[in-house]
Amino acid sequence: MKVVNKGVEEGEEPVISSRYSVVMATAKRARQIIAGDEPMVRVKDKQKPLSIAVDEMNQDMLRILSDEEKAALEVSEEADVTEETSEDQEA
């Protein structure tokens, strides 16, 4: 939890407040690696996807987004899809 919350200034709400969030994030990332996503860290011989995901988090390559960041990302992605759809209809 310290690794994930290290950018949070004193007095601010931490990004995560339970180990459950870390477990869920690393499990999700491990599933992405199993599905074919490239690891963002150097992989040791016979290293399992979950260990790779934990290494990514420890090396600050993987972030857990706050609820506000998730909402902003979703709005941004929806805007991108709307722009692409508009461009396709104009062509």
Summary of the structure (lengths in Angstrom):
residues: 91
radius of gyration: 16.8
end to end distance: 48.9
largest distance: 51.8
contacts: 190
relative contact order: 0.13
helix: 55%
strand: 0%
